Amino acid sequence: GDERRYEPLGTPAAMTQPLFPFQERGHGWLRLLGDLGIGAILADDMGLGKTVQAIAMLTSVREQFGAEAFGPTLVVCPMSVTRQWAREIERFAPSLRVHLHHGGERLSGEELAEVARASDVVITSYDIATRDIDTLARVTWDRLLLDEAQDTSPKQWEIVQTLVGEFVAGAGARGSKKRTLFVVGDDKQSIFS
């Protein structure tokens, strides 16, 4: 069996700002679970750097295994924070290749699939994921990251369940470890009810 144990992980070399000790603990926990192919829920109070911990995880796996060892990560978040996600990645890990899938001029079909395959992170909103689920399902995602999952509407939650279902089914068909990470801001509402 796999004998890995939890340990905090320091700031990846490609990150421009150091992690705080509590973020190093979160980074280590996310990496341990991700490396084992286990999904995770990262729940903490607002303002404690959950996004930064997720960025550290994405950066460190690419540092350890190489940029081409993994497919893209799909980040689905509220529309109000899509551009914030892109800015945070640019600020903390500018080496990550990011595509913002948003707006009326967004890509579709094979054009989106090609851009996604050339990216480390594709960011979209729950609303766009709802509209573009067929297009997004064409991409082989390495990781699915659902931000502020506790705030999804019932219709959006149906889409989340569909995305997770297709993601897990696709991973099983390819015999690979795929991870889903739910990032939630607080415990005001169960995402599993």
C-alpha positions as CSV (number, residue, x, y, z in Angstrom):
1,G,0.0,0.0,0.0
2,D,0.8,3.6,-0.2
3,E,2.6,4.7,3.0
4,R,2.5,8.5,2.4
5,R,1.8,10.6,5.4
6,Y,0.5,14.2,5.8
7,E,3.1,16.9,6.1
8,P,3.0,20.6,5.5
9,L,4.5,21.7,2.2
10,G,6.4,24.9,1.7
11,T,5.9,27.5,-0.9
12,P,6.5,26.2,-4.5
13,A,9.5,27.8,-6.1
14,A,7.3,29.2,-8.9
15,M,5.1,31.2,-6.5
16,T,5.9,34.8,-6.1
17,Q,4.6,35.2,-2.5
18,P,5.4,32.9,0.5
19,L,2.7,30.8,2.0
20,F,1.8,31.4,5.7
21,P,2.3,28.4,8.0
22,F,-1.4,27.5,8.1
23,Q,-1.5,27.7,4.2
24,E,1.5,25.3,4.1
25,R,-0.6,22.9,6.2
26,G,-3.5,23.2,3.8
27,H,-1.2,22.9,0.8
28,G,0.3,19.7,2.2
29,W,-3.1,18.2,2.9
30,L,-4.4,19.0,-0.6
31,R,-1.3,17.5,-2.2
32,L,-1.5,14.3,-0.1
33,L,-5.2,13.7,-1.0
34,G,-4.7,14.7,-4.6
35,D,-1.6,12.5,-5.0
36,L,-3.7,9.6,-3.6
37,G,-6.5,10.4,-6.1
38,I,-8.9,11.4,-3.4
39,G,-11.2,14.4,-3.6
40,A,-11.2,17.0,-0.9
41,I,-13.2,19.8,0.7
42,L,-11.3,22.9,1.8
43,A,-13.5,24.8,4.1
44,D,-12.2,27.8,6.0
45,D,-13.3,31.3,6.9
46,M,-13.2,34.0,4.3
47,G,-9.9,35.7,3.7
48,L,-7.6,32.9,4.9
49,G,-6.2,32.1,1.5
50,K,-8.1,29.0,0.2
51,T,-7.5,30.2,-3.4
52,V,-3.8,30.6,-2.7
53,Q,-3.6,27.1,-1.2
54,A,-5.3,25.6,-4.3
55,I,-2.9,27.6,-6.5
56,A,0.1,26.2,-4.5
57,M,-1.2,22.7,-5.0
58,L,-1.5,23.2,-8.8
59,T,1.9,24.8,-9.0
60,S,3.7,22.2,-6.8
61,V,2.4,19.1,-8.8
62,R,3.7,20.7,-12.0
63,E,7.0,21.5,-10.4
64,Q,7.4,17.9,-9.1
65,F,6.2,16.0,-12.1
66,G,6.6,18.5,-15.0
67,A,4.1,20.9,-16.6
68,E,3.0,18.4,-19.3
69,A,2.4,15.5,-16.8
70,F,-1.1,16.7,-16.1
71,G,-4.1,17.9,-18.1
72,P,-5.9,21.1,-17.4
73,T,-7.7,21.9,-14.2
74,L,-11.3,23.3,-14.6
75,V,-12.1,25.9,-12.0
76,V,-15.8,26.6,-11.7
77,C,-16.7,29.5,-9.5
78,P,-19.3,32.2,-9.1
79,M,-19.3,34.7,-11.9
80,S,-18.3,37.5,-9.5
81,V,-14.9,35.8,-8.8
82,T,-13.9,34.4,-12.2
83,R,-11.6,37.4,-13.0
84,Q,-10.3,37.4,-9.4
85,W,-9.2,33.8,-9.9
86,A,-7.3,34.8,-13.0
87,R,-5.7,37.8,-11.2
88,E,-4.7,35.6,-8.2
89,I,-3.0,33.1,-10.4
90,E,-1.2,35.8,-12.3
91,R,-0.2,37.4,-9.0
92,F,0.9,34.2,-7.1
93,A,1.9,31.8,-9.9
94,P,2.4,33.6,-13.2
95,S,4.0,30.5,-14.8
96,L,0.6,28.7,-14.8
97,R,-1.1,29.0,-18.2
98,V,-4.7,30.3,-17.7
99,H,-7.7,30.6,-19.9
100,L,-10.8,32.5,-18.8
101,H,-13.8,30.8,-20.4
102,H,-16.4,33.6,-20.0
103,G,-18.4,36.1,-21.9
104,G,-20.3,36.2,-25.1
105,E,-17.2,35.7,-27.2
106,R,-16.0,32.6,-25.4
107,L,-14.6,29.7,-27.3
108,S,-16.6,26.5,-28.0
109,G,-16.2,23.0,-29.5
110,E,-12.8,21.9,-30.6
111,E,-11.4,25.4,-30.4
112,L,-12.1,25.4,-26.6
113,A,-10.7,21.9,-26.3
114,E,-7.4,22.9,-28.0
115,V,-7.0,26.0,-25.8
116,A,-7.9,24.0,-22.7
117,R,-5.3,21.3,-23.5
118,A,-2.7,24.0,-23.8
119,S,-3.6,25.6,-20.5
120,D,-2.9,24.6,-16.9
121,V,-6.1,26.2,-15.6
122,V,-9.4,27.0,-17.3
123,I,-11.7,29.3,-15.2
124,T,-15.4,29.5,-15.8
125,S,-18.6,30.4,-13.8
126,Y,-21.4,28.1,-12.7
127,D,-23.7,29.9,-15.1
128,I,-21.4,29.4,-18.1
129,A,-20.7,25.7,-17.1
130,T,-24.5,25.3,-17.0
131,R,-24.8,26.6,-20.6
132,D,-21.6,25.0,-21.9
133,I,-21.7,21.6,-20.2
134,D,-21.5,19.7,-23.5
135,T,-18.5,21.7,-24.7
136,L,-16.7,21.4,-21.3
137,A,-17.4,17.6,-21.3
138,R,-15.3,17.3,-24.5
139,V,-12.1,18.1,-22.5
140,T,-10.2,15.6,-20.5
141,W,-9.8,17.5,-17.3
142,D,-7.1,16.4,-14.8
143,R,-8.8,18.1,-11.8
144,L,-12.2,19.8,-11.2
145,L,-12.1,22.6,-8.6
146,L,-15.5,24.0,-7.5
147,D,-15.1,27.3,-5.7
148,E,-17.8,28.6,-3.3
149,A,-19.7,25.3,-3.9
150,Q,-22.0,26.0,-1.0
151,D,-23.6,29.0,-2.8
152,T,-24.7,27.2,-5.9
153,S,-28.4,27.3,-6.9
154,P,-30.3,24.0,-7.2
155,K,-30.0,24.2,-11.0
156,Q,-26.3,24.9,-10.8
157,W,-25.9,22.0,-8.3
158,E,-27.4,19.7,-10.8
159,I,-24.8,20.8,-13.3
160,V,-22.1,20.3,-10.7
161,Q,-23.3,16.8,-10.1
162,T,-23.3,16.2,-13.9
163,L,-19.7,17.6,-14.2
164,V,-18.5,15.5,-11.3
165,G,-20.2,12.4,-12.7
166,E,-18.7,12.8,-16.1
167,F,-15.4,13.7,-14.7
168,V,-15.3,10.6,-12.4
169,A,-16.6,8.3,-15.2
170,G,-14.0,9.6,-17.6
171,A,-11.3,9.0,-15.1
172,G,-12.4,5.5,-14.5
173,A,-12.5,4.7,-18.2
174,R,-8.9,6.0,-18.6
175,G,-7.8,4.2,-15.4
176,S,-6.4,7.5,-14.0
177,K,-6.6,9.3,-10.7
178,K,-8.7,12.4,-11.1
179,R,-9.5,14.7,-8.2
180,T,-12.3,17.0,-7.3
181,L,-11.8,19.8,-4.9
182,F,-14.6,21.7,-3.3
183,V,-13.6,25.0,-1.9
184,V,-16.2,26.4,0.4
185,G,-16.1,29.7,2.3
186,D,-17.9,28.6,5.5
187,D,-20.2,26.0,6.9
188,K,-23.5,28.0,6.5
189,Q,-25.0,25.4,4.2
190,S,-24.2,21.8,3.5
191,I,-23.2,21.2,-0.1
192,F,-24.4,17.6,0.3
193,S,-28.0,18.1,1.3
